[in-house]
Amino acid sequence: MFAFRHWESTGDIVERHSREPIARVYGRGRTAADAQQDVILEAERRLLRRGRSE
């Protein structure tokens, strides 16, 4: 299990845990900014899903 930190869209640093090393989590040729964008999009998707279920 690997732990890595990333910025949430709120600006908070959040520690995430993954079974993959961070290089693999980010993917080859991808930057931390790309991974950051993925985090933001996933958070927005989660909020949309939560809104629909209420």
Buried (B, 14 or more C-beta within 10 A) or exposed (E): EEEBEBBEEEEEEEEBEEEEEBEEBBEEEEEEEEBBEBBEEEEEEEEEEEEEEE
